[in-house]
Amino acid sequence: MDELVTIELFGRPFTFKAEEDISRAKEVADFLVREVSKVENQLSDKSPTINKQAILILAALNIANEYFKCQQNHKDLLEIVSDRTSGLLDELDTNQ
């Protein structure tokens, strides 16, 4: 069942359809709002007039950067788990 989620960016409401997990969709939308607000606050200290498109692009770049960091951390973790698992299996084979 599709549900509508509404967020507010730059004083305007934006509504989108959440096709599955409504709580996840709201969590993602809230995350976006926080990231946009964070960039907007950082830039407002430097310039009183801020291009909204620039704010959205910088927020998207920040989110993408975090995503790639998480991907690398996940890859590193899988490698560690694989190495430790192999070591444990070798240890078990040696002790049999």
Contact map, one row per residue, 1 for C-alpha under 8 A:
111000000000000000110000000000000000000000000000000000000000000000000000000000000000000000000000
111100000000000011110000000000000000000000000000000000000000000000000000000000000000000000000000
111110000000000011100100000000000000000000000000000000000000000000000000000000000000000000000000
011111000000001111000000000000000000000000000000000000000000000000000000000000000000000000000000
001111100000001111000100110000000000000000000000000000000000000000000000000000000000000000000000
000111110000111100000000000000000000000000000000000000000000000000000000000000000000000000000000
000011111000111000000000000011001000000000000000000000000000000000000000000000000000000000000000
000001111111110000000000000000001000000000000000000000000000000000000000000000000000000000000000
000000111111110000000000000000001001000000000000000000000000000000000000000000000000000000000000
000000011111000000000000000000000000000000000000000100000000000000000000000000000000000000000000
000000011111100000000000000000000000000000000000000000000000000000000000000000000000000000000000
000000011111110000000000000000000000000000000000000000000000000000000000000000000000000000000000
000001111011111000000000000000000000000000000000000000000000000000000000000000000000000000000000
000001111001111100000000000000000000000000000000000000000000000000000000000000000000000000000000
000111100000111110000000000000000000000000000000000000000000000000000000000000000000000000000000
000111000000011111000000000000000000000000000000000000000000000000000000000000000000000000000000
011110000000001111100000000000000000000000000000000000000000000000000000000000000000000000000000
011110000000000111111100100000000000000000000000000000000000000000000000000000000000000000000000
111000000000000011111100000000000000000000000000000000000000000000000000000000000000000000000000
110000000000000001111100000000000000000000000000000000000000000000000000000000000000000000000000
000000000000000001111111100000000000000000000000000000000000000000000000000000000000000000000000
001010000000000001111111110000000000000000000000000000000000000000000000000000000000000000000000
000000000000000000001111111000000000000000000000000000000000000000000000000000000000000000000000
000000000000000000001111111100000000000000000000000000000000000000000000000000000000000000000000
000010000000000001001111111110000000000000000000000000000000000000000000000000000000000000000000
000010000000000000000111111111000000000000000000000000000000000000000000000000000000000000000000
000000000000000000000011111111100000000000000000000000000000000000000000000000000000000000000000
000000000000000000000001111111110000000000000000000000000000000000000000000000000000000000000000
000000100000000000000000111111111000000000000000000000000000000000000000000000000000000000000000
000000100000000000000000011111111100000000000000000000000000000000000000000000000000000000000000
000000000000000000000000001111111110000000000000000000000000000000000000000000000000000000000000
000000000000000000000000000111111111000000000000000000000010000000000000000000000000000000000000
000000111000000000000000000011111111100000000000000000000000000000000000000000000000000000000000
000000000000000000000000000001111111110000000000000000000000000000000000000000000000000000000000
000000000000000000000000000000111111111000000000000000000010011000000000000000000000000000000000
000000001000000000000000000000011111111100000000000000110010000000000000000000000000000000000000
000000000000000000000000000000001111111110000000000000000000000000000000000000000000000000000000
000000000000000000000000000000000111111111000000000000000000000000000000000000000000000000000000
000000000000000000000000000000000011111111100000000000100110000000000000000000000000000000000000
000000000000000000000000000000000001111111110000010000100000000000000000000000000000000000000000
000000000000000000000000000000000000111111111000000000000000000000000000000000000000000000000000
000000000000000000000000000000000000011111111100000000000000000000000000000000000000000000000000
000000000000000000000000000000000000001111111110010000000000000000000000000000000000000000000000
000000000000000000000000000000000000000111111111110000000000000000000000000000000000000000000000
000000000000000000000000000000000000000011111111000000000000000000000000000000000000000000000000
000000000000000000000000000000000000000001111111000000000000000000000000000000000000000000000000
000000000000000000000000000000000000000000111111110000000000000000000000000000000000000000000000
000000000000000000000000000000000000000000011111110000000000000000000000000000000000000000000000
000000000000000000000000000000000000000000010011111000000000000000000000000000000000000000000000
000000000000000000000000000000000000000100110011111101100000000000000000000000000000000000000000
000000000000000000000000000000000000000000000000111111100000000000000000000000000000000000000000
000000000100000000000000000000000000000000000000011111110000000000000000000000000000000000000000
000000000000000000000000000000000000000000000000001111111000000000000000000000000000000000000000
000000000000000000000000000000000000000000000000011111111100000000000000000000000000000000000000
000000000000000000000000000000000001001100000000011111111110000000000000000000000000000000000000
000000000000000000000000000000000001000000000000000111111111000000000000000000000000000000000000
000000000000000000000000000000000000000000000000000011111111100000000000000000000000000000000000
000000000000000000000000000000000000001000000000000001111111110000000000000000000000000000000000
000000000000000000000000000000010011001000000000000000111111111000000000000000000000000000000000
000000000000000000000000000000000000000000000000000000011111111100000000000000000000000000000000
000000000000000000000000000000000000000000000000000000001111111110000000000000000000000000000000
000000000000000000000000000000000010000000000000000000000111111111000000000000000000000000000000
000000000000000000000000000000000010000000000000000000000011111111100000000000000000000000000000
000000000000000000000000000000000000000000000000000000000001111111110000000000000000000000000000
000000000000000000000000000000000000000000000000000000000000111111111000000000000000000000000000
000000000000000000000000000000000000000000000000000000000000011111111100000000000000000000000000
000000000000000000000000000000000000000000000000000000000000001111111110000000000000000000000000
000000000000000000000000000000000000000000000000000000000000000111111111000000000000000000000000
000000000000000000000000000000000000000000000000000000000000000011111111100000000000000000000000
000000000000000000000000000000000000000000000000000000000000000001111111110000000000000000000000
000000000000000000000000000000000000000000000000000000000000000000111111111000000000000000000000
000000000000000000000000000000000000000000000000000000000000000000011111111100000000000000000000
000000000000000000000000000000000000000000000000000000000000000000001111111110000000000000000000
000000000000000000000000000000000000000000000000000000000000000000000111111111000000000000000000
000000000000000000000000000000000000000000000000000000000000000000000011111111100000000000000000
000000000000000000000000000000000000000000000000000000000000000000000001111111110000000000000000
000000000000000000000000000000000000000000000000000000000000000000000000111111111000000000000000
000000000000000000000000000000000000000000000000000000000000000000000000011111111100000000000000
000000000000000000000000000000000000000000000000000000000000000000000000001111111110000000000000
000000000000000000000000000000000000000000000000000000000000000000000000000111111111000000000000
000000000000000000000000000000000000000000000000000000000000000000000000000011111111100000000000
000000000000000000000000000000000000000000000000000000000000000000000000000001111111110000000000
000000000000000000000000000000000000000000000000000000000000000000000000000000111111111000000000
000000000000000000000000000000000000000000000000000000000000000000000000000000011111111100000000
000000000000000000000000000000000000000000000000000000000000000000000000000000001111111110000000
000000000000000000000000000000000000000000000000000000000000000000000000000000000111111111000000
000000000000000000000000000000000000000000000000000000000000000000000000000000000011111111100000
000000000000000000000000000000000000000000000000000000000000000000000000000000000001111111110000
000000000000000000000000000000000000000000000000000000000000000000000000000000000000111111111000
000000000000000000000000000000000000000000000000000000000000000000000000000000000000011111111100
000000000000000000000000000000000000000000000000000000000000000000000000000000000000001111111110
000000000000000000000000000000000000000000000000000000000000000000000000000000000000000111111111
000000000000000000000000000000000000000000000000000000000000000000000000000000000000000011111111
000000000000000000000000000000000000000000000000000000000000000000000000000000000000000001111111
000000000000000000000000000000000000000000000000000000000000000000000000000000000000000000111111
000000000000000000000000000000000000000000000000000000000000000000000000000000000000000000011111
